[in-house]
Amino acid sequence: MTRPTPRVRKAVVPAAGLGTRFLPATKATPKEMLPLVDKPAIQYVVEEAVAAGLDDVLMVTGRGKRALEDHFDRNAELEAVLSGKGDTARLDLVRAATDLATVHYVRQGDPRGLGHAVLCAAPHVGDEPFAVLLGDDLIDPADPLLPFMTGLRDELGGSVIALLDVGAGHIHRYGCAAVEPGDREGVVRVTDLVEKPEPGRAPSSLAVIGRYVLDPAVFEVLAKTGPGRGGEIQLTDALRTMARDPRIGGPVHAVVFTGRRYDTGDRGEYLRATVRLACRREDIGPEFRAWLRHFATAELAG
Ligand code: G1P
């Protein structure tokens, strides 16, 4: 008799990276704390996990990441000042980050790659499927992806990853998947994976983006996975082992995402995400859009 598979409840958010692409801003501030409008990037990620029903979040952190813990913790002094002033709107904003989810932390120690960061989550996750959300990838809240992925895992078992067609010219910056068609629209079966293929050697232009729903068998595979691209233990390499042999942790399916995703680790995309989110805001949006229209027509056109 097969065991009923538990539902996905836990999210793992690797957040140990150095953020060198944003120096000097990230010299003393974790890159995950850089704001998009007025909210740190990491809070969007935790909100996305919670919106998908995952309210147990484990952050894998490292040196210099204390600000992350402070952000999701109470700040009694600040709350007292705001409530003394009767500023309930800001008090709600401050408390929202704390009340969002139960956030746990584990430190990675040696930064030995994404696969190693995920392996650090093994004692917390245990023997149940879980999600991994990479903080540099911002999925537009208007285009929800994760609930679809957890639903697929419930239905099909195994693991589910997310792919985006980035075109042949950009695929060398990503994990790349070889796929075969599946039974339903927008879902494919992954047959092979390669981390950051050499130009011209990629099996497709489908890039792995930073949302994964993983079978816990991945931990055993990661523990046996040696260093790969860049001398790091790569999650892509462990998933490759699983995709090639479905006896280990079931099949690997992928959702081919057609919504909006921003690589907020890239300065240009970070700015674009900020502008888009600002335009959509009810409070500052109308004025900002009017300014942007003027800026684009008057200043950029000339
Ligand atoms: C990581 C993964 C890669 C994936 C990418 C998505 O790479 O290793 O497979 O395509 O995230 O953003 P990184 O961007 O950390 O180099």
Residues whose N, C-alpha, C, O or C-beta is under 5 A from the ligand:
A	BS01	G1P	L114 R173 Y174 G175 V208 I209 G210 T236
